[in-house]
Amino acid sequence: MDAVSSQPLVTIGLPVYNAMPYLPEAIESLLAQQYRDFEILAIVDGATDWSLEYLRSIASNPFMASRLRILTQPNLGVTATLNRLLRECRTPWLIRQDADDISHPHRIARLVSAIESTPNAGMFYSFAGYHPRARTIGSFRCSRGTPGQLRAIVHSGYLLSICHSTVALNVEKTLGLGGYSAGLHNEDADLWWRMALAHEIHCVPEDLVGFRQSSSSVSARNLAEQAVAALYVQYLLLSHLTQRGPQSFVSVRRRLQSLLSPAKLRAKERLRECNIRLSQKKYLHATAAFAASAAASPAHILGRLRDELAPSVGPIVNGINPQLFFEHKEALWL
């Protein structure tokens, strides 16, 4: 497993923006992989902390010189950085990881094995647990099933729920779809539905990634805005499926916002806060946050428990009932 071939199959793509103090743990998890024939491609997106200095310090090690490639750019945002990762990738497959998450030691070996078994696929992904595991509860809520079942979810008008840091992308096929769509806050969910309709997505049903919930993350700081953006991505999917011309986000934002459940949104915010406080060992705050989540929406808590304990009961999807969009079709589609 440790032998290095002349033509690596995979690159690990790491977008980096103010990633300290978590970046060293992310890099260490990659260096501890059982399978080692890969390059780490880190793009530093105008970071203002010590992320770049840290990466350069470890790249000075002769062992790392051939394994870590560092590119820098002014702050262009996550979507531009992700698309540059695809363009700069020198292997057929790009394995994603965020700079505050970790890969379990057998992750890359399992993904490479899956890729070699089904090389014509467009994308692979795995399950993810919250990190650090000892101080968090639950796991990332992931869709699961065969490629046909995942495609059926998309055809039904719902979005796939996939942890971005678990994904391996076929570079040629992803670029052929246009890569990540610029201007979208949920650029990953938008790519998943386009990929599912065009190519096979395979689920590797193992927990291979530790996903960190942080109060400084984009999703934690902008959960309400992210929820509206997710509805816009679902609206784009429904527009595609029904061959309707979508309007701009600005034009339909207020109507999409009216489709959100404030109680469910509060429940999601407080449940996320619960895990963040647990990871910080602030147990009283975590208990209060969980209680607030349950009070805001008992149905949301019960749904999360079902997805966690009995995921085979029904498909795990993102989005709202597609019929709700069509009840507002006069405002959403001209």
C-alpha positions, -999 to +999 in steps of 0.1 A: +000+000+000+029+024+007+045+020-027+044+051-048+034+047-085+045+070-113+009+081-120-011+088-089-049+083-092-060+109-066-052+144-053-065+157-020-079+192-025-078+215+005-093+250+003-077+271+031-090+303+045-081+313+081-080+276+090-059+278+122-058+262+148-074+232+131-053+230+099-024+210+115-048+182+126-063+181+092-028+177+075-017+152+101-047+130+094-038+130+057-001+121+064-014+092+086-032+075+057-026+039+051-026+047+013+000+073+006+002+077-032-014+111-035-006+148-036-021+173-012-031+204-032-038+234-008-051+266-022-048+295+003-076+319-004-063+352+009-059+339+045-050+365+071-040+342+098-010+318+101-024+292+077+001+300+048+031+302+071+022+268+087+019+252+053+052+266+041+069+255+073+059+219+067+066+220+030+102+229+037+106+193+050+122+172+021+096+144+027+068+169+022+083+187-008+069+162-033+036+156-014+023+191-007+016+217-034+007+252-021-010+278-043-021+312-032-046+337-044-064+369-032-096+361-013-120+350-041-143+329-020-150+292-016-166+285-050-138+301-070-113+281-049-131+248-054-132+254-092-095+262-092-088+230-073-105+211-101-085+230-128-052+226-110-057+189-102-031+167-120-048+134-114-081+119-126-098+122-092-100+150-067-108+140-031-122+168-011-114+178+025-121+210+044-092+224+064-109+219+098-120+183+092-100+151+095-097+119+074-097+086+092-065+065+085-082+041+060-102+068+041-081+072+010-075+035+007-113+028+008-120+056-018-092+044-041-106+008-039-141+020-048-128+041-077-108+012-091-139-010-088-161+015-106-139+039-126-167+053-148-185+068-119-188+106-115-185+108-077-181+089-045-189+099-010-189+084+025-206+089+058-191+113+083-192+116+121-189+148+141-154+156+154-141+153+180-161+121+184-156+119+222-172+153+228-201+153+202-233+134+196-247+120+163-233+121+128-237+140+096-271+134+081-262+116+048-284+103+020-277+067+012-286+041-015-275+029-049-268+053-077-303+046-090-319+053-057-299+086-053-309+096-088-345+088-079-343+112-049-332+140-073-359+131-099-385+134-071-375+170-066-354+167-034-317+174-028-291+150-017-276+154+018-239+147+014-210+159+035-187+179+012-155+168+030-163+131+022-165+135-016-142+122-044-149+138-078-141+126-112-123+158-124-132+155-161-168+147-155-172+175-129-156+201-152-178+188-180-208+198-158-194+233-154-179+226-120-193+245-090-218+272-099-206+307-091-228+329-070-245+301-050-241+298-013-249+260-015-226+253-044-220+217-033-257+207-032-262+223-066-233+201-080-247+169-064-281+171-082-264+179-115-240+150-110-267+126-100-287+133-132-256+130-155-234+103-139-234+077-112-229+087-076-217+059-053-220+058-016-192+042+004-213+032+035-186+038+061-177+067+085-145+079+069-144+116+079-146+136+111-167+167+104-161+196+128-189+219+137-176+253+146-192+286+156-168+303+132-178+283+101-197+299+073-228+276+078-229+283+115-227+321+111-252+322+083-276+293+089-307+313+080-292+326+048-279+291+040-314+278+044-328+302+019-299+295-005-307+257-002-343+264-012-330+283-042-309+253-052-340+231-049-358+256-070-331+254-097-335+216-096-373+218-100-369+244-128-347+219-146-370+189-140-401+209-152-383+228-180-392+261-165-369+291-167-357+300-132-355+336-120-325+351-101-320+345-064-327+382-057-360+380-076-374+351-056-355+353-023-384+368-003-409+342-016-385+314-008-379+327+026-417+326+033-415+288+027-392+282+056-404+271+089-390+295+116-395+268+143-375+242+124-348+268+117-345+276+154-344+239+162-315+234+137-296+264+151-299+252+187-291+216+178-259+227+160-251+249+190-255+219+213-228+200+195-205+230+193-208+235+231-202+198+237-170+200+217-160+230+239-168+210+271-195+235+279-220+209+290-246+232+307-247+254+276-251+222+255-279+209+276-297+243+274-293+244+236-307+209+232-337+217+253-343+249+233-341+228+201-366+203+213-389+231+225-387+249+191-396+218+170-401+184+186-408+170+151-373+181+140-357+163+169-377+132+162-368+133+126-331+136+134-334+106+158-350+086+131-323+094+106-297+086+132-311+053+146-332+040+117-319+055+084-335+027+063-370+038+073-372+064+046-349+083+023-327+110+039-331+141+018-326+179+019-353+204+010-390+209+015-420+192-001-417+202-038-454+208-040-449+239-018-429+255-047-457+248-072-483+264-049-464+296-055-456+290-092-471+324-103-445+342-082-416+318-088-418+312-125-428+338-151 
